[in-house]
Amino acid sequence: MSAELSNPQDLTIAQFLALFSRFSRTEQEQIARTIWEKTFAAQWRLLDKELPNLDISEEEILEELRAVR
C-alpha cells in the first residue's frame, strides 16, 4: 500500500474496490463477511427502532408461519 493510503480514512470507495478486486474469491468472501459482521449490529439497531414492539410468544409466531404456508 502506498504511503498516501497509510491512513485508512484516506482510502476512497473507488480505491478500496480496486484493491478488493486484487484479492482471491475466497479472500473477498472473508472480507465481505467481516464487513457484514461489523455492520450488522448497527443495521439491526436502526431496523429495530422502526419495528413495532409486539408482545408475542415464539409459539404464536410459529402458528402464524404455519398458517401462511
C-alpha positions as CSV (number, residue, x, y, z in Angstrom):
1,M,0.0,0.0,0.0
2,S,1.4,3.4,-0.9
3,A,2.3,5.9,1.8
4,E,-0.6,8.2,0.8
5,L,-3.0,5.4,1.7
6,S,-1.4,4.5,5.1
7,N,-4.3,6.2,6.8
8,P,-7.5,4.1,6.1
9,Q,-9.6,7.3,6.3
10,D,-7.8,8.5,3.1
11,L,-9.0,5.5,1.2
12,T,-11.8,6.3,-1.2
13,I,-14.5,3.7,-2.1
14,A,-13.1,3.5,-5.6
15,Q,-9.6,2.8,-4.3
16,F,-11.0,0.2,-1.9
17,L,-12.9,-1.6,-4.7
18,A,-9.7,-1.5,-6.8
19,L,-7.7,-3.1,-4.0
20,F,-10.6,-5.5,-3.2
21,S,-10.6,-6.9,-6.8
22,R,-6.9,-7.9,-6.3
23,F,-7.9,-10.5,-3.7
24,S,-8.8,-14.0,-4.5
25,R,-12.5,-15.0,-4.4
26,T,-12.1,-16.7,-1.0
27,E,-10.3,-13.6,0.4
28,Q,-13.1,-11.4,-1.0
29,E,-15.7,-13.5,0.7
30,Q,-13.8,-13.3,4.0
31,I,-13.5,-9.5,3.7
32,A,-17.2,-9.2,2.9
33,R,-18.2,-11.4,5.8
34,T,-16.0,-9.4,8.2
35,I,-17.6,-6.1,6.9
36,W,-21.1,-7.6,7.3
37,E,-20.4,-8.8,10.9
38,K,-19.0,-5.3,11.8
39,T,-22.0,-3.5,10.4
40,F,-24.8,-6.0,11.3
41,A,-25.4,-4.7,14.9
42,A,-25.7,-1.1,13.8
43,Q,-28.1,-2.0,11.0
44,W,-30.2,-4.1,13.3
45,R,-30.5,-1.3,15.8
46,L,-31.8,1.0,13.1
47,L,-34.3,-1.6,11.9
48,D,-35.4,-2.4,15.5
49,K,-36.3,1.2,16.1
50,E,-38.8,1.0,13.2
51,L,-40.4,-2.3,14.1
52,P,-43.3,-2.4,16.5
53,N,-42.6,-3.9,19.9
54,L,-45.2,-6.8,20.0
55,D,-45.7,-9.0,23.0
56,I,-45.9,-12.3,21.1
57,S,-44.6,-15.7,22.0
58,E,-42.4,-17.9,19.9
59,E,-45.2,-20.4,19.6
60,E,-47.6,-17.7,18.3
61,I,-45.1,-16.7,15.7
62,L,-44.7,-20.4,14.6
63,E,-48.5,-20.7,14.4
64,E,-48.7,-17.7,12.2
65,L,-45.9,-19.1,9.9
66,R,-47.7,-22.4,9.6
67,A,-51.0,-20.7,8.8
68,V,-49.3,-18.7,6.0
69,R,-47.8,-21.8,4.5
